[in-house]
Structure formats: structure tokens, C-alpha cells
Amino acid sequence: INTDSGEVNVDNTVISYDISIKSNSGNVDLDIVSAQIIDIETTSGNVSGAITKKLTYTVFTSTGQSNCPIGEGYGTCNVRTDSGNIFFTYVAR
């Protein structure tokens, strides 16, 4: 998913392998999503998600805060935003 501006919302979705989201401006929200690999990059905007698969998180934000589950998972979630917060939770299904 690529966008220059605007919100990106992915809800109640099971992806067999990976999802990649790139946005110049706007929040990214994943709600009840399952994927083996999640890659998200945005210049400005908050990134949040409720993920149904245990993942290992690698996150970077220049000016925001981050809060993600700690520990090793069965896949990876890589998130980068230059200006914005990053918040993820694990939801057992």
C-alpha cells in the first residue's frame, strides 16, 4: 500500500505472508491483522496496531514515543516514522 497523504486503515485482515505500507503523511492503523512480516514507513503520522500473531518488533521514531510487545515472535514488524508515535499490541485469537 503506497499513499502520499491520508489515513491508511487495515481492519480484520489475514495476510498469508507480508504487508508493506509506505506513506508520506497520515496515520497508519492496523486493527486485528495477522501477517508474517509487516513493514511500515511513514514520514509523519502515528502508527498503531492490534496484531494477532506474535512478532519481533524493530521500531524507530525521531520525535515520538513507542510501545510494542517485547520478546521474540514468529515474524517481524519493522516500523519507521520520522514524526509520530508507534503503538502495537498483541491480541490472542
Disulfide bonds with the S-S distance in Angstrom:
none
